[in-house]
Structure formats: C-alpha cells, structure tokens
Amino acid sequence: MSGAAASPAQAAANPNPTDWHVYSTHIGPDGEDVPLRVGQKDAAGIDGFGKRHIESGHSGQISSWSNMKQDIDKTLDRGKCKASGSKTTCNLQSHTFRNPNAGAMKVVFTERVDSRSKDHRPVGIITAYYYNCGC
C-alpha cells in the first residue's frame, strides 16, 4: 500500500460483528486487568481483535485454547513489556511454551475502555501470537 495513511475518519471499518464477552481474564505486568474478549474476526485486510482475531490471523499456532491462555499468562508475567501510546506489547523468548515449536510469543493489549462493551473493563488483548517457530 502506498501513499499517506488514512485518517481515522477515512479508515475502513471492520464489518464483522464484535462480541464483547470476556473469554478469559489475564493480569498484566503491572497488575492491570487484561481481558481476552471474544472480539472481532479479521475482514479483508482489516484486523479485528481478541480471540476471534487470533483465530482468524494465527489459527495454525493454536494447539488448544487452554495452552494458548497459559502461554499468554507466561508472556504477560515474564516478558519484556513496552507501552507505546494506548497499547502495551509484551515479548517473551522461551523454550517452555505449551506450543513446543514456539521460541517466542508476543501479546499486545490496551487498557482503553470502550463504552460499547458495557462492562467498564478494558478492551484488553488485541492479539497474541508465537514467533521464531515452525508454527
């Protein structure tokens, strides 16, 4: 894609429905409430968020959601985390993930609250995926 980035008013909206239900709750590196919401599936190059985004963008990496949730917890607990704007990105390199082919994981979350959720909790995990692996 070339040219200037679209302004938020011009950016295409993801047409897939958003499910604000919390799939699992995680604790961030500083004790933050970091829910993993069911979220929104990706659509034609437009990222969603949460569990549906992870499934639509990184499904080949998921051996089970039980394993994925444990690896998300491990990454939030032991990873190197850096805030940038409204997002925090945590990276962990490890050979003890539940996915035996994975050498590292990235988890991106936001503490931003969206009134559409109606539960006053943060949007939470935007994405989580393994890298440095044969996944």
Protein Blocks (a to p, Z undefined) as FASTA:
>chain_A
ZZjdddfklpccdfbdcdfbdfbdcddfkopacdddebjadeehiacehjllmmmmmmmm
mmbfklmmmmmmmmmmmmccddehjbccdddddfkbfblkbcbdcddddfbdcfklonop
afbjabdcdehiaZZ
